[in-house]
Amino acid sequence: MEAIQSWVSDHKLTSIGAVWASAIGASLAYTKTRTPLKPSLRLIHARMHAQAITLVVLSGAAAYHYYEKSGGYKQEKNAS
């Protein structure tokens, strides 16, 4: 788990981009099987879903960055 955290910490933008691309694909796949929308509407909805998920991920990354810089991560690491 620590290796994943370290990689994500070093490659923040890549991680967020991967989440965004995965959300686009998942949303397109979901709407294709569930709703009879035109492809252009499916793409618009997928983009909106991906943007919402990306905002959540960015908020989490900001909270993690703040927690890491405030010394919480270092204090926990030194305690164990």
C-alpha positions in Angstrom: 0.0 0.0 0.0 2.9 2.4 0.7 4.3 1.8 -2.7 1.0 2.9 -4.3 0.8 6.0 -2.1 4.4 6.9 -3.0 3.7 6.4 -6.8 0.5 8.5 -6.6 2.3 11.2 -4.6 5.0 11.4 -7.3 2.6 11.2 -10.2 -0.4 13.3 -9.1 -1.4 14.5 -12.6 -1.1 11.2 -14.2 -3.2 9.6 -11.5 -5.9 12.2 -11.9 -5.8 11.8 -15.7 -6.2 8.1 -15.4 -9.2 8.5 -13.1 -10.7 10.9 -15.6 -10.2 8.6 -18.5 -11.6 5.6 -16.6 -14.6 7.6 -15.6 -15.3 8.6 -19.2 -15.1 5.0 -20.3 -17.2 3.7 -17.4 -19.9 6.3 -18.0 -20.0 5.6 -21.7 -20.3 1.9 -21.1 -23.0 2.3 -18.5 -25.1 4.7 -20.6 -24.8 2.5 -23.7 -26.4 -0.4 -21.9 -28.9 1.5 -19.8 -30.3 4.4 -21.8 -31.3 4.9 -25.5 -29.5 8.2 -26.0 -27.8 9.4 -29.1 -24.0 9.1 -29.1 -23.5 12.8 -28.8 -25.7 13.0 -25.6 -23.9 9.9 -24.2 -20.5 11.7 -24.7 -21.8 14.9 -23.0 -23.1 12.9 -20.0 -19.9 10.9 -19.8 -17.9 14.1 -19.8 -20.1 15.6 -17.0 -19.8 12.5 -14.9 -16.0 12.4 -15.4 -15.7 16.1 -14.4 -17.7 15.5 -11.2 -15.5 12.5 -10.3 -12.4 14.4 -11.1 -13.4 17.3 -8.8 -13.9 14.7 -6.0 -10.5 13.2 -6.7 -8.9 16.7 -6.9 -10.5 17.6 -3.5 -9.1 14.4 -2.0 -5.7 15.1 -3.4 -5.7 18.6 -2.0 -6.8 17.3 1.4 -4.0 14.7 1.3 -1.5 17.3 0.2 -2.5 19.5 3.1 -2.4 16.6 5.5 1.1 15.5 4.2 2.5 19.1 4.4 1.1 19.8 7.9 3.2 17.0 9.3 0.4 14.5 9.9 1.9 11.9 7.6 5.4 12.3 9.0 4.2 12.1 12.6 2.3 8.9 11.9 5.4 7.4 10.1 7.7 8.3 13.0 5.2 6.8 15.5 5.2 3.3 13.9 
